[in-house]
Amino acid sequence: MSESLWLSALQRLQEEYPSNLFQMWIRPLQVEESATHLTLLAPNPFFVRHVNDKFIVRIGEIVAQLSEGRINNVTIRVGSRDDVAPRQSSSNRVNSPSPLRAAAAPQEPIERPPSSLNPLFTFNNFVSGKGAQLAHAGCLQAADNPGASHSNPLFIYGPTGLGKTHLMHAVGNEMLKRNPNARVMYITSERFVGDFIQALQRSMMSDFKRLYRSLDALLIDDIQFFAKKESTQDEFFHTFNSLLEGSRQIIMTSDRVPRDISGMDDRLKSRFSWGLSIQVDPPDKETRVAILLKKAHSAGFEVPLESAHFIAEHVQGNVRELEGALNKVIANARFKGSPVTLELVKEALRDLLLLRVKQFTIENIQRVVSEYFGISLRDLKGKKRNRSFARPRQMAMSLSRELTGNSYPEIGLAFDGRDHSTVIHACDRIANLRQADAQLNEDYSTLLRQLQA
């Protein structure tokens, strides 16, 4: 394919996909061509998997059209046109080779396994609000001083979609930036299990152990999936010990605190808590607004502050949902050739807003809060003014205001006909107490996670 033909393909793709997706996943690709075949060159296995999943079919269609059918086969592998001996030259499969296979191949030195890091996940493009402040600081410590006892192992836990994986990749990318020869590997727990099973089946356990125990940093996602896999847990226990004894950095993520992972060996639970365990909470509204503005800017789009506040007010689940809502808004704006007005945002997110209203009701919030504090619904909504009832009542009002589309008078009506000024006072009171009272803030965050789960 001539250079001009590939540029034409890029132009077509840029017209079809949102700017942020094009710039992130398609623009960085390089190409190699034979008579009937086009090979896309991607920077890492993570890129290979994502492009294969999302874009390669359409790229193949466009290339076939522009070449008038001459090029009818498009594949992707890790590599660069500058490579003397491109890595993984036969990697044209949707799923990239596992680290074990790559490391154990006769020509591949085990000392340099593919890291599988996403180069786009860095500290610079992570928006750190209150919910992720400690996790962000802990990851910076790990990147500054890998293997240090106070942050090794580093265990990050919390609901999905809040940036745990982004922070983990950011540590790995920073380590490689400072030391390109560092042996850093990101892997999901499922892939570790798969490699372990494959090693057993192929009598390659010595290669498996040599690969994982020779790393400078092991970053392993969703460790809770090791639960009830006894043989895998036993092998990981020894891998964990070996890395820790060598002052090699270990970072793990999970959807729950180590002690709450059922089906996990007590020895591992204990070791997971040796270093630094940090919880990531859903971003508050101010952080959601900052995330929206930063991501919109990265996509080359201007989102007015009023529109960003509206999206942040109504999309509260996690960062992925926030990104999805923003992408929908931008796509609508592009299609209509219109700026991102508040009216356009409401139209673009109409289905999402209707679904949210159905999901969150004052009645459900009252039920969850009363169960959490062990008081009756009657007392939660009633007139008793002692703190054991008044504080949960104020929290339920605040949560109702945050999660539902109901007005202050409507919320007051649901609490035995209270005046709207009472609801406003309750919301302000809880907002202030969350800053001053750590236990109350933890209770409120826990209720928020339960309701959004």
C-alpha positions in Angstrom: 0.0 0.0 0.0 1.4 3.4 -1.0 1.8 6.0 1.7 -0.9 8.1 0.1 -3.3 5.1 0.2 -2.8 4.6 3.9 -3.3 8.3 4.5 -6.5 8.0 2.6 -7.5 5.1 4.8 -6.6 7.2 7.9 -8.8 10.0 6.6 -11.8 7.7 6.2 -11.3 6.3 9.7 -10.9 9.7 11.2 -14.3 10.7 9.7 -16.0 7.6 11.0 -14.7 7.5 14.6 -14.7 10.1 17.4 -11.5 12.1 17.6 -10.5 10.7 21.0 -10.8 7.0 19.7 -9.0 7.8 16.5 -6.1 9.6 18.1 -5.8 7.0 20.9 -6.0 3.7 18.9 -5.7 4.3 15.1 -3.3 7.2 14.6 -0.3 5.4 16.4 -0.5 2.4 14.1 2.3 1.8 11.5 1.9 -0.5 8.5 3.8 -3.1 6.5 2.6 -4.3 3.1 3.0 -7.3 0.9 1.2 -8.0 -2.4 -2.1 -8.9 -0.9 -1.5 -8.4 2.9 -1.4 -5.4 5.2 0.2 -5.8 8.7 -0.6 -3.2 11.3 2.2 -2.5 13.8 1.1 -1.7 17.4 3.3 -0.6 20.3 2.2 -3.4 22.7 0.0 -6.5 23.2 -2.7 -4.4 24.9 -3.0 -2.4 21.7 -3.1 -5.5 19.6 -6.0 -6.9 21.5 -8.0 -3.7 21.5 -7.6 -2.9 17.8 -8.4 -6.5 16.9 -11.6 -6.3 19.0 -12.8 -2.9 18.0 -11.3 -1.7 14.7 -9.6 -4.3 12.5 -12.7 -5.4 10.6 -13.6 -1.9 9.5 -9.9 -1.1 8.7 -9.9 -4.3 6.5 -13.0 -3.1 4.7 -11.7 0.3 4.0 -8.3 -1.0 2.8 -9.9 -3.4 0.5 -12.1 -0.7 -1.0 -9.2 1.8 -1.5 -6.9 -0.9 -3.0 -9.7 -2.1 -5.3 -9.5 -5.5 -3.7 -5.8 -6.0 -4.1 -5.2 -6.1 -0.4 -7.7 -8.5 1.2 -6.0 -9.5 4.4 -5.3 -7.2 7.3 -3.7 -8.4 10.6 -1.9 -6.8 13.5 1.1 -7.5 15.6 3.4 -5.9 18.1 6.3 -4.1 16.3 7.6 -1.0 14.6 9.0 -0.3 11.1 12.2 0.6 13.0 12.6 -2.9 14.4 15.6 -4.9 13.2 13.9 -8.1 14.2 10.3 -7.4 14.9 8.9 -9.1 18.0 6.1 -11.6 17.6 6.2 -11.6 13.8 3.5 -14.2 13.5 1.1 -12.5 16.0 -1.9 -11.9 13.8 -4.4 -13.4 16.3 -7.0 -11.5 18.2 -5.5 -12.5 21.5 -1.9 -11.7 21.9 0.5 -14.5 23.0 0.6 -15.0 26.8 3.8 -13.9 28.6 4.7 -17.5 29.3 4.6 -18.5 25.6 6.5 -15.4 24.6 9.2 -15.9 27.2 9.5 -19.7 26.7 9.9 -19.6 22.9 13.5 -20.8 22.0 14.4 -17.4 20.4 12.9 -15.2 23.1 14.9 -14.5 26.2 12.9 -14.9 29.3 14.4 -11.7 30.8 12.4 -9.4 28.5 8.8 -10.6 28.5 6.2 -8.2 26.9 4.9 -5.8 29.6 1.4 -5.5 28.2 1.2 -2.0 29.6 -1.1 0.5 28.0 1.2 3.5 27.3 -1.8 5.9 27.4 -2.4 5.2 31.1 -0.1 7.6 32.9 -0.1 9.7 36.0 -0.3 12.9 33.8 -3.7 12.0 32.4 -5.2 10.6 35.7 -7.6 13.0 37.5 -7.1 12.4 41.2 -10.1 13.5 43.3 -10.8 12.8 47.0 -11.9 9.2 46.3 -8.6 8.3 44.6 -6.2 10.7 46.4 -4.5 8.1 48.6 -4.3 5.5 45.9 -2.7 8.0 43.6 -0.2 9.0 46.3 0.6 5.3 47.0 1.2 4.6 43.3 3.5 7.6 43.0 5.5 6.2 46.0 5.7 2.8 44.3 6.9 4.4 41.1 9.5 6.6 42.9 10.9 3.8 45.0 9.8 0.3 43.7 10.0 -2.5 46.2 10.2 -0.2 49.2 8.7 -2.0 52.2 6.1 0.7 53.1 4.4 0.3 49.7 5.1 -3.3 48.8 2.9 -5.1 48.2 0.5 -2.3 47.1 -3.1 -3.4 47.2 -5.7 -1.2 45.6 -9.4 -2.1 46.1 -12.8 -0.7 45.3 -15.7 -1.0 42.8 -15.1 -1.4 39.1 -14.5 1.5 36.8 -12.8 3.9 39.3 -9.3 4.0 37.9 -7.5 1.1 39.7 -6.1 -0.4 36.5 -5.1 3.1 35.1 -3.0 3.7 38.3 -1.4 0.3 38.1 -0.4 0.9 34.4 0.8 4.3 35.4 3.3 2.8 37.9 4.6 0.4 35.3 4.9 3.1 32.6 6.8 5.4 35.0 9.2 2.6 36.0 9.9 1.8 32.3 10.4 5.5 31.6 13.0 5.8 34.3 14.6 2.4 33.5 13.8 1.0 30.0 15.5 -2.3 31.0 13.2 -2.9 33.9 11.3 -6.2 33.7 7.7 -5.0 34.3 4.6 -7.1 33.6 1.0 -6.3 33.8 -1.4 -9.3 33.7 -4.9 -10.2 34.7 -5.5 -12.9 37.3 -7.3 -14.9 34.6 -4.2 -14.8 32.4 -2.0 -15.9 35.3 -4.3 -18.8 35.9 -4.2 -19.7 32.2 -0.4 -19.6 32.1 -0.2 -21.7 35.1 -2.5 -24.4 33.7 -0.7 -24.3 30.4 2.7 -24.7 32.1 1.3 -27.8 34.0 -0.1 -29.3 30.8 3.2 -28.8 28.8 5.6 -29.6 31.6 6.9 -26.0 31.5 6.7 -25.2 35.2 10.4 -24.3 35.4 9.9 -21.7 32.6 6.8 -20.4 34.4 8.6 -20.0 37.7 11.6 -18.4 36.0 9.5 -15.9 34.1 7.4 -14.7 37.0 10.1 -14.8 39.7 12.6 -12.8 37.6 10.4 -9.7 37.3 11.2 -6.3 38.7 7.5 -5.5 39.0 4.4 -7.7 38.8 1.1 -5.9 38.3 -1.8 -8.2 38.6 -5.4 -7.1 38.1 -8.6 -8.5 39.8 -6.8 -10.8 42.3 -10.2 -11.9 43.7 -10.5 -14.3 40.8 -7.9 -16.5 42.4 -10.6 -17.4 44.9 -11.1 -21.2 45.2 -8.3 -22.0 42.8 -6.1 -23.8 45.3 -3.2 -24.8 43.1 -2.9 -21.4 41.5 -3.0 -19.8 44.9 -0.2 -22.1 46.1 2.0 -21.2 43.2 1.2 -17.5 43.5 2.1 -17.7 47.2 5.6 -18.8 46.3 5.9 -16.3 43.5 4.8 -13.6 45.8 7.4 -14.6 48.5 10.2 -14.8 45.9 9.5 -11.3 44.5 9.0 -9.8 48.0 12.3 -11.3 49.3 14.1 -9.7 46.3 12.5 -6.3 47.0 10.6 -6.5 43.7 7.4 -4.4 43.4 4.0 -6.2 43.6 0.8 -4.3 42.8 -2.6 -5.9 43.0 -6.2 -4.7 42.5 -9.4 -6.2 43.7 -13.0 -5.2 44.1 -12.8 -5.8 47.9 -10.5 -5.6 50.8 -8.2 -8.6 51.2 -9.9 -10.0 54.3 -13.3 -10.1 52.5 -12.1 -12.2 49.6 -13.8 -15.5 50.3 -12.1 -18.7 49.1 -8.6 -17.1 49.4 -5.9 -18.8 51.3 -5.4 -17.1 54.7 -1.6 -17.0 54.1 -2.2 -14.9 51.0 -4.8 -12.6 52.7 -2.2 -11.9 55.4 0.6 -11.2 52.9 -1.7 -8.9 50.8 -2.0 -6.7 53.9 1.7 -6.5 54.7 2.4 -3.4 52.7 -0.1 -0.7 51.8 -3.8 -1.4 51.2 -5.8 1.6 49.8 -9.5 1.9 48.9 -10.7 3.8 45.8 -14.1 5.5 46.2 -16.4 6.9 43.5 -15.4 10.4 42.4 -17.3 13.3 43.9 -19.1 15.7 41.7 -16.2 18.2 41.4 -13.9 15.4 40.4 -16.4 14.1 37.8 -16.6 17.6 36.3 -12.8 17.8 36.2 -12.6 14.3 34.5 -15.2 15.4 31.9 -13.4 18.6 31.1 -10.0 16.9 30.8 -11.3 14.1 28.6 -13.3 16.4 26.4 -10.2 18.6 25.9 -8.2 15.4 25.0 -10.8 14.7 22.4 -10.5 18.2 20.9 -13.9 19.2 22.1 -15.0 22.1 24.3 -17.7 21.3 26.8 -19.2 24.3 28.6 -19.0 24.2 32.4 -22.8 24.1 32.7 -23.0 21.0 30.5 -20.2 19.3 32.4 -22.0 19.9 35.7 -25.2 18.5 34.3 -23.5 15.3 33.1 -21.6 15.0 36.4 -24.8 15.5 38.4 -26.7 12.7 36.6 -23.9 10.1 35.9 -22.5 9.0 39.2 -21.7 5.3 38.9 -18.0 5.2 37.8 -15.5 6.8 35.5 -16.3 4.4 32.6 -19.9 5.4 32.7 -18.9 9.0 32.8 -16.7 8.5 29.7 -19.5 6.6 27.9 -21.9 9.5 28.6 -19.4 12.1 27.3 -18.7 10.0 24.2 -22.4 9.9 23.5 -22.7 13.6 23.9 -19.7 14.3 21.6 -21.0 11.9 19.0 -24.4 13.7 19.0 -22.7 17.1 18.7 -20.5 15.9 15.8 -23.5 14.4 14.0 -25.6 17.6 14.4 -22.7 20.0 13.9 -23.7 21.6 17.1 -21.9 22.9 20.2 -22.4 21.0 23.4 -25.3 23.0 24.8 -27.3 21.9 27.8 -30.2 21.1 25.5 -28.0 18.8 23.4 -26.7 17.0 26.5 -30.2 16.3 27.8 -31.3 15.0 24.4 -28.2 12.8 24.0 -28.5 11.3 27.5 -32.3 11.1 27.5 -32.4 7.3 27.7 -29.7 7.2 30.4 -31.6 9.8 32.5 -34.8 7.9 32.3 -33.0 4.7 33.4 -31.4 6.5 36.3 -34.8 7.8 37.5 -36.1 4.2 37.5 -33.0 2.9 39.3 -32.9 5.3 42.2 -36.0 6.0 44.2 -36.4 7.7 47.6 -38.2 4.6 48.9 -35.2 2.3 48.0 -32.7 4.8 49.6 -34.8 4.9 52.8 -34.9 1.1 52.9 -31.1 0.7 52.4 -30.2 3.5 55.0 -32.6 2.1 57.6 -31.1 -1.4 57.2 -27.6 -0.1 57.3 -28.1 1.7 60.6 -30.5 -0.9 62.1 -33.5 1.4 62.6 -37.0 1.0 61.4 -38.4 2.8 58.3 -40.9 4.5 60.6 -38.2 5.9 62.8 -36.1 7.0 59.8 -39.0 9.0 58.4 -40.5 10.0 61.7 -40.2 12.9 64.2 -37.6 11.5 66.7 -34.8 14.1 67.0 -32.1 12.2 68.9 -28.9 11.8 66.8 -29.2 8.0 66.3 -32.3 8.7 64.2 -31.7 12.3 63.0 -28.3 11.6 61.4 -29.4 8.6 59.3 -32.5 10.6 58.3 -30.3 13.5 57.1 -28.0 11.1 55.2 -31.1 9.5 53.5 -32.2 13.0 52.5 -28.8 13.9 51.1 -28.5 10.6 49.2 -32.0 11.1 47.8 -31.0 14.6 46.5 -27.7 13.2 45.1 -29.1 10.1 43.4 -32.6 10.9 42.3 -34.2 13.6 40.1 -36.5 14.6 42.9 -36.8 18.2 44.1 -36.3 19.3 47.7 -40.1 19.6 48.3 -40.6 16.1 46.9 -37.9 14.6 49.1 -39.4 16.4 52.2 -42.8 15.0 51.3 -41.3 11.4 51.4 -40.1 12.1 55.0 -43.4 12.6 56.7 -44.2 15.8 54.9 -41.2 17.8 56.0 -40.6 21.3 54.5 -38.1 21.8 51.7 -35.9 23.9 53.9 -35.4 20.9 56.2 -34.1 18.9 53.3 -31.7 21.7 52.2 -30.4 22.0 55.8 -29.9 18.2 55.9 -27.9 18.2 52.7 -25.7 21.1 53.8 -25.2 19.5 57.2 -24.1 16.1 55.7 -21.8 17.9 53.2 -20.0 19.7 56.1 -19.9 16.6 58.4 -18.3 14.5 55.6 -15.4 16.9 55.7 -15.0 16.8 59.5 -16.1 13.4 60.5 -14.2 10.5 59.0 -16.6 7.8 60.3 -19.6 9.6 58.9 -17.9 10.1 55.6 -17.0 6.4 55.4 -20.7 5.5 56.2 -21.9 7.8 53.5 -19.5 6.4 50.9 -20.4 2.9 51.8 -24.1 3.6 51.4 -23.4 5.3 48.1 -21.5 2.2 46.8 -24.3 -0.1 47.9 -26.9 2.0 46.2 -24.9 2.3 43.0 -23.8 -1.3 42.9 
